[in-house]
Each structure stands twice: as C-alpha cells, then as structure tokens.
Amino acid sequence: MFLNISQDDFIDRISEQTNVPKNFIKKILESMENIVYDSLSTVTPEESVDIKLFKGLHVSGKYIPEHYVTRGVFKDVKCEARIKIKASFTDHYKSKFNLKKEN
C-alpha cells in the first residue's frame, strides 16, 4: 500500500490544526512554490542555491555546464547545460524519524 498525500490534503490538515482558512494556506503554499521555483531557476555557473524548506528538509540547485560524455557505447555525446535539482533530508531528521518509529 502506498499513501499519497496531496497538496490539498496538506492544506486541509494545516487548516484543521491552525484554524486558518484554507484559502490563506493555499496562497502561502503557492507563494512558497513560486519562491522556490524562482530561486532554483536563477542558479548560475558561479552560484549554487540551497533552500531550507523545513527543519531537516532542503532543496538545492547547481548549474551543470554543457559538456560531452564518453562512456560505454556513448562517444562524445553532447549534454546541454542544465540545472541539477536535489531534495534531501538531514541525517539528524532521519535519525529522529527512525527513533520515533522504533518506539
């Protein structure tokens, strides 16, 4: 079984826990999404970005310049410049979660 929690589910839960109207929470989450997108999309060769979304969760963006790959059957394959995006949890957060699950 796989539990899928949508953004609407988060909005409902946050609204229930905080008594803040759903439309306000939705605006905040949409604004947060826009800020994250804008921050990641402006990464340059000189500057990477690391965004701490929540305690223990961060998203990073790094500029990967155009380059050529020669590996196995690939001979001088051109790879366009791109922004590599990665999300990760801190070890501290993961250890707290795992300790909680064991109890």
N, C-alpha and C positions, 0 to 999 in steps of 0.2 A: 504494500500500500504506500502511496506517495501523497503527502499532504501539500497542497498548493495553496499558498496564502497570497491573495491578490492585493493590489494597492487599495481597492475598495474595502477589503477585509481589514487592512491596517487602519483605514480611515474610520471604519465602524468601531473598531476596538479602542482607538485613541479617543474618539468622541465619547464612548461609554466611560472610559477611565477618567477623563478630564472634564466632562460636561461642557466641552467646547463644541459649537455647532460643526457639523460635518463639512459644510461649505468653506468654513475658515481653514479647517485642517487640509482640505483638498487644495486650497490656494497656497498654503505653506508648502505642501509636498511638491506641487507643480513648480513653485518658485525655486525650491531646493534642487529639483531636477534640472531646471534651466541653468542655475548657477554651476552645478557640477558639469553639465554639458559645455557651457561656455568656457569654464576653466580648463577642461581637458582638450577642447578643440583648439585652444590657442597655444598649446605646447610648441616650443621652438627647439631648434638644434642646441641652443645654448642653455635652455631652461626646461627641466622636467617639473612635474607638479605632483604633489601628494596631498590628498584631501582626506581629512579625518571626519568621516560622516557621523560616526557614533563612537562611544568608548569601545575600543577594540576592533573597529572596522574602518579600513581606509581603502581608498581608490587612488591609484597612481597612473600617470600618463608619461610616456617617454617617447621622444621623437626618434624614429629609426630612419636614417637617410637611405636614399636609393643605393642599392648595392647589387652585386652579381653573386650568384650561388653556383658552386660546382660541387655536387655531392652525388655519388652513385651514378644514376643514369642522367642526372641533370648536369649539363655542361654550360656554364656561363649564362644561366637564366637570370634575366633582369628582374629584380624585385623593386617595385616602386617605393618611394618614400611614404611613410605612414606613421601613425601614432599608435603605439602599443599601450593598451589599457589593461590594467590588472587590479583585481579586488582581492583583499586578503584580510584575515583575522590575525590579531596579535597572538603570540604564544600565551600571554597572560590570560586573554579572554578564553582561548581554547581550553586552557587548564582549569579555569573557573567552571566552565560549562561541563567538562568531564567530571570534575569533582562533584558537581551538583547531581549529575546523572547517576553516580555511584551510590549516593545516599538514599 
